[in-house]
Amino acid sequence: QVQLVESGGGLVQPGGSLRLSCAASGIIFRIYVMGWYRQAPGKQRELVAGITSGGSTDYADSVKGRFTISRDNAKNTVYLQMNSLKPEDTAVYYCNIRPYDNAYWGQGTQVAVSS
């Protein structure tokens, strides 16, 4: 049974930082491309960042230069460091493999950016 458990969200002021974590179980984590996705109220879920098994990364234009995705294959965990947060980054953040599998969505972690 695959489980992806996100954590690390919260309320932060504009310009602040958060680090999200996603712990995976039930998959051979190290072989998968992993992604962070987000869904804002009233909007479709979108890909924010991805990382290959070898550590190559890519980002949505809206977060380039502010967010950094990383992974620790020994801990079956993928991270998202978010700096210079903006109100438009407010969303529920999820991790999944890439391309995503609908059966793997977890509960997500809420990020709210507000003064």
C-alpha positions as CSV (number, residue, x, y, z in Angstrom):
1,Q,0.0,0.0,0.0
2,V,1.5,3.3,-1.1
3,Q,1.4,6.2,1.4
4,L,2.7,9.7,0.8
5,V,2.5,11.8,3.9
6,E,3.1,15.6,3.6
7,S,4.0,17.8,6.5
8,G,5.5,21.2,7.2
9,G,2.8,23.6,6.1
10,G,1.5,26.6,8.1
11,L,0.8,30.2,8.1
12,V,3.6,32.6,7.1
13,Q,3.9,36.2,6.3
14,P,4.8,37.3,2.8
15,G,8.6,37.0,2.3
16,G,8.8,34.2,4.7
17,S,10.0,30.6,4.3
18,L,8.7,27.1,4.9
19,R,10.1,23.6,4.3
20,L,7.8,20.9,3.3
21,S,8.5,17.2,3.7
22,C,6.9,14.2,2.1
23,A,7.6,10.7,3.5
24,A,6.9,7.8,1.1
25,S,6.2,4.2,1.9
26,G,5.1,1.2,-0.2
27,I,7.1,2.2,-3.3
28,I,10.7,1.8,-4.4
29,F,11.2,5.4,-3.8
30,R,14.6,5.8,-5.3
31,I,13.6,4.8,-8.8
32,Y,10.8,7.3,-9.1
33,V,10.7,10.9,-10.4
34,M,8.9,12.8,-7.6
35,G,6.9,16.0,-7.8
36,W,5.4,18.6,-5.6
37,Y,2.0,19.8,-6.7
38,R,-0.3,22.4,-5.3
39,Q,-4.0,23.3,-5.5
40,A,-5.3,26.7,-4.6
41,P,-9.0,27.3,-3.9
42,G,-11.0,27.3,-7.1
43,K,-8.0,26.3,-9.2
44,Q,-6.8,23.1,-10.8
45,R,-3.9,21.2,-9.2
46,E,-0.6,22.2,-10.7
47,L,2.9,20.9,-10.8
48,V,5.3,23.0,-8.8
49,A,8.6,21.2,-9.0
50,G,10.0,17.8,-9.9
51,I,13.2,15.8,-9.2
52,T,14.5,12.7,-10.9
53,S,16.1,9.8,-9.2
54,G,19.5,11.3,-10.0
55,G,18.6,14.7,-8.6
56,S,17.9,16.7,-11.7
57,T,15.2,19.3,-11.0
58,D,12.7,21.5,-12.8
59,Y,10.3,24.1,-11.6
60,A,7.2,25.9,-12.6
61,D,8.0,29.4,-13.8
62,S,6.0,30.9,-11.0
63,V,8.4,29.5,-8.3
64,K,11.8,29.4,-10.1
65,G,14.5,31.0,-8.0
66,R,12.3,30.8,-4.8
67,F,11.6,27.1,-4.3
68,T,14.1,24.2,-4.1
69,I,13.1,20.6,-4.4
70,S,15.4,17.9,-3.0
71,R,15.3,14.3,-1.9
72,D,16.9,11.8,0.4
73,N,16.6,8.3,-1.0
74,A,17.9,6.8,2.2
75,K,14.9,8.3,4.1
76,N,12.4,7.9,1.3
77,T,11.6,11.6,1.6
78,V,11.3,14.5,-0.8
79,Y,11.5,18.1,0.4
80,L,10.4,21.5,-0.9
81,Q,12.2,24.5,0.5
82,M,10.0,27.6,-0.1
83,N,11.6,31.0,0.2
84,S,10.3,34.5,-0.5
85,L,6.7,33.3,-0.2
86,K,3.9,35.3,-1.8
87,P,0.2,35.3,-1.1
88,E,-0.3,33.6,-4.5
89,D,1.6,30.6,-3.1
90,T,-1.3,29.9,-0.8
91,A,-2.5,26.4,-1.5
92,V,-2.6,22.8,-0.3
93,Y,0.7,21.2,-1.3
94,Y,0.9,17.5,-2.2
95,C,3.7,15.2,-3.3
96,N,3.2,12.4,-5.8
97,I,5.2,10.5,-8.4
98,R,5.6,12.2,-11.8
99,P,3.5,11.8,-13.8
100,Y,1.1,11.6,-10.9
101,D,-0.9,8.5,-10.0
102,N,-4.4,9.4,-8.7
103,A,-4.2,6.5,-6.3
104,Y,-1.3,8.0,-4.5
105,W,-2.6,11.4,-3.4
106,G,-2.2,12.0,0.3
107,Q,-3.9,14.5,2.5
108,G,-1.6,17.4,1.6
109,T,-0.3,20.1,3.8
110,Q,-1.8,23.6,3.9
111,V,0.3,26.6,3.2
112,A,-1.1,30.1,3.8
113,V,0.8,33.2,3.0
114,S,-0.8,36.3,4.6
115,S,0.1,39.3,6.6
